[in-house]
């Protein structure tokens, strides 16, 4: 049986290697003349099969090591001069066949116990990527950079649960498990002595987990710390049963066993309850983010004084001295996207355009007139009174987003003067900020994963609806009538871009499909929504 336990994982590993070799060879034969394309495919195949190999070794190592060390655990009777295997008393440990078996077994043990050393070697090769230092030693930033490094995917399960400084801890943890389940039973034939060694190891583990705290989550560190106490109690109970010390307190072996069962069940329930509580908090946070993302404050018909007092209050309470209060005018669709995921950059402005002007500033003053801006953070250069000329830029005016942005990040908008009320958060700064602002507390992180350059919604202080949102039937009615009268074909499509395809990757288009029946005298209206990529390829469609 032990041969099967040792050889079966090796056969699986050989099979994975053979399949990987054939995939590599086939890819090489079918590869195009582009060397870069072939290199990417080659590396992908290597990483994929290396990940499978490491995963197999990670899953089978504890169980196989346990069986291997059980095959070395013999019970010796010195007076009789005999020795039997504890796991199978039919096997004589003094027999010639067992001696030969033990030699092979030691070879297997060496092979399997070298697996964590191989892990350590692979981890050490990527040490710089695993423990990349941030300028201010920001641990969350370092974890975010590591999590988004795709070159580490094939070894990710070996370090993903640990802090960046503890990338090697899985190797220590695996050997710690093997010592408890494999080596500890071989330390002595006396139960109380083995249990005593187990208590020493458990105490050392308690001290280590309390001081080092290797896991990235405090919750996981707490659970690991409590689990060491459960191990200590188990070994202490073994000593009590072997020496019978608990009999003086009226507790027999059954009572001790029942106590251990209740302790372990209680620990399991505590872990489940704590996990449920964390999940509930996560869901509540998501619901709060969703409510905030879907809420647009009604500002239709707001007076100039109302806006002035509102923004003055926001300036005083929510805008730091290093920031400036800026405004972004956009459509309903972009506004909702900004509240859920972030404000996307545009190709037209090579970044995200902002203005220092309130809605009524642009309504009351035309091009060529002057207007004073008062208050903290009203200009990029600092808090001061500034007279500037109103420029004309074509922005959607459905929704007003109010943001607090660090003044040093903003640049004057291209083709406008230095003193312009228009400013921009450039693409270059957004790229530099991307690892600094991981998508935490964001409702929808998919645009971030798709590589879209966005400004996090945490900078958005308020969102105001400036006009009434028209129903889609009314909005498209003119296009519908024009398309029906044209009769270009029996089936045709009228479309409206919800997100400008030139500005945003992964644009969202809404389609109105009309089935022209009886030469246009009777028409059926269908509303379809499709998601298209930059090249216009439909990747998702559903009937709304």
Secondary structure as UniProt FT lines:
FT   HELIX           2..30
FT   HELIX           35..70
FT   TURN            71..72
FT   STRAND          74..77
FT   TURN            78..81
FT   STRAND          82..85
FT   TURN            89..90
FT   TURN            93..94
FT   HELIX           96..113
FT   HELIX           115..125
FT   HELIX           127..130
FT   TURN            135..136
FT   HELIX           139..147
FT   HELIX           150..158
FT   TURN            159..161
FT   HELIX           164..166
FT   TURN            167..168
FT   HELIX           169..178
FT   HELIX           179..183
FT   HELIX           184..186
FT   HELIX           191..212
FT   HELIX           218..243
FT   HELIX           245..249
FT   HELIX           253..294
FT   STRAND          297..298
FT   TURN            300..301
FT   HELIX           304..318
FT   TURN            321..322
FT   STRAND          323..330
FT   HELIX           332..340
FT   STRAND          343..344
FT   TURN            347..350
FT   STRAND          351..355
FT   HELIX           359..364
FT   TURN            367..368
FT   STRAND          370..373
FT   TURN            376..377
FT   TURN            380..381
FT   STRAND          386..389
FT   STRAND          399..406
FT   HELIX           407..409
FT   STRAND          411..412
FT   TURN            414..415
FT   TURN            418..419
FT   STRAND          422..426
FT   HELIX           427..433
FT   TURN            434..436
FT   HELIX           446..449
FT   TURN            450..451
FT   STRAND          454..455
FT   HELIX           457..459
FT   STRAND          460..465
FT   HELIX           472..475
FT   HELIX           477..486
FT   STRAND          491..497
FT   TURN            501..503
FT   STRAND          508..517
FT   HELIX           518..520
FT   STRAND          522..532
FT   TURN            534..535
FT   STRAND          538..543
//
